Amino acid sequence: MMNGKKIGIGLGILCLLLLIGNGILYLNRAQGEPVISFTKDVPTYVENMSDEDLLSNVRANDRQDGDLTGEVIVDQVVKGEKQVKVKYLVTDSDHHVVVANQ
């Protein structure tokens, strides 16, 4: 009977340690997604505008990775009748993908 209690206590402690370990891993990874923002200086779109020019007013930051501005890409340019919509995309080290439109 005494061995059964020892095994039960041992398994309980092991479960508690696994739970604590998973909590720590979760908190370390749960730093949030990146945020894409735009400065006030919106470039005027011209046909065949370079990605560098389209990205000139775009910034991206992440609590864990810091400045991700250099990781932002132009995903798509949609030309409407009166306006152009540019779709930007950034991915952080935890593989969170964030999309923003301007």
VEXDREN-2710 file (C-alpha; in Angstrom, 1 decimal):
% VEXDREN-2710
k/r/px/py/pz
1/MET/0.0/0.0/0.0
2/MET/2.9/2.4/0.8
3/ASN/4.4/1.9/-2.7
4/GLY/1.1/2.9/-4.3
5/LYS/1.1/6.2/-2.4
6/LYS/4.7/6.9/-3.4
7/ILE/3.9/6.2/-7.0
8/GLY/0.8/8.4/-6.8
9/ILE/2.7/11.3/-5.2
10/GLY/5.5/10.9/-7.8
11/LEU/3.1/11.0/-10.7
12/GLY/1.4/14.0/-9.1
13/ILE/4.7/15.9/-8.8
14/LEU/5.6/14.9/-12.4
15/CYS/2.2/16.2/-13.7
16/LEU/2.7/19.5/-11.8
17/LEU/6.2/20.0/-13.2
18/LEU/4.9/19.3/-16.7
19/LEU/2.1/21.8/-16.2
20/ILE/4.5/24.5/-14.9
21/GLY/6.9/23.8/-17.8
22/ASN/4.1/24.2/-20.4
23/GLY/3.0/27.4/-18.8
24/ILE/6.5/28.9/-19.0
25/LEU/6.8/27.9/-22.7
26/TYR/3.4/29.4/-23.4
27/LEU/4.3/32.7/-21.8
28/ASN/7.6/32.9/-23.6
29/ARG/5.9/32.4/-26.9
30/ALA/2.8/34.5/-26.3
31/GLN/4.4/37.8/-26.9
32/GLY/1.7/38.8/-29.4
33/GLU/1.7/39.4/-33.1
34/PRO/3.6/42.1/-35.0
35/VAL/1.9/45.4/-35.7
36/ILE/2.2/47.2/-39.0
37/SER/1.8/50.9/-38.9
38/PHE/2.0/53.8/-41.4
39/THR/3.5/57.2/-41.2
40/LYS/1.6/60.2/-42.3
41/ASP/3.6/60.6/-45.5
42/VAL/1.6/58.3/-47.8
43/PRO/3.4/58.0/-51.2
44/THR/1.3/58.9/-54.3
45/TYR/1.0/55.8/-56.4
46/VAL/2.4/55.8/-59.9
47/GLU/2.3/52.9/-62.4
48/ASN/5.1/50.4/-61.8
49/MET/6.1/51.9/-58.5
50/SER/8.9/50.0/-56.8
51/ASP/8.3/48.0/-53.6
52/GLU/10.9/50.2/-52.0
53/ASP/8.8/53.3/-52.7
54/LEU/5.6/51.6/-51.6
55/LEU/7.3/50.6/-48.3
56/SER/8.6/54.1/-47.6
57/ASN/5.9/54.9/-45.0
58/VAL/5.5/51.4/-43.5
59/ARG/6.8/50.3/-40.1
60/ALA/6.4/47.0/-38.3
61/ASN/7.2/46.1/-34.7
62/ASP/6.8/43.1/-32.5
63/ARG/7.2/42.8/-28.7
64/GLN/9.5/39.8/-28.9
65/ASP/11.4/40.6/-32.2
66/GLY/11.5/44.4/-32.0
67/ASP/11.7/46.3/-35.3
68/LEU/10.5/44.2/-38.2
69/THR/10.3/47.0/-40.7
70/GLY/12.9/45.4/-43.0
71/GLU/10.8/42.2/-43.1
72/VAL/7.7/43.8/-44.5
73/ILE/6.8/42.9/-48.1
74/VAL/4.4/44.2/-50.6
75/ASP/2.0/41.3/-51.1
76/GLN/-0.4/42.7/-53.6
77/VAL/-1.3/46.0/-55.4
78/VAL/-5.0/46.2/-56.4
79/LYS/-5.8/49.0/-58.8
80/GLY/-9.4/50.2/-58.6
81/GLU/-11.1/52.8/-60.7
82/LYS/-10.4/55.7/-58.3
83/GLN/-7.8/54.3/-55.8
84/VAL/-5.1/51.8/-55.3
85/LYS/-5.0/49.4/-52.4
86/VAL/-1.6/48.1/-51.3
87/LYS/-1.5/44.9/-49.2
88/TYR/1.5/44.5/-46.9
89/LEU/2.6/41.4/-45.0
90/VAL/5.1/40.7/-42.2
91/THR/6.0/37.5/-40.4
92/ASP/7.7/37.3/-37.0
93/SER/10.0/34.6/-35.5
94/ASP/7.0/32.7/-34.1
95/HIS/5.5/32.6/-37.6
96/HIS/2.7/35.0/-36.9
97/VAL/1.6/36.5/-40.2
98/VAL/0.0/40.0/-40.2
99/VAL/-1.5/41.7/-43.1
100/ALA/-2.3/45.4/-43.4
101/ASN/-3.9/47.4/-46.3
102/GLN/-3.3/51.0/-47.2
END
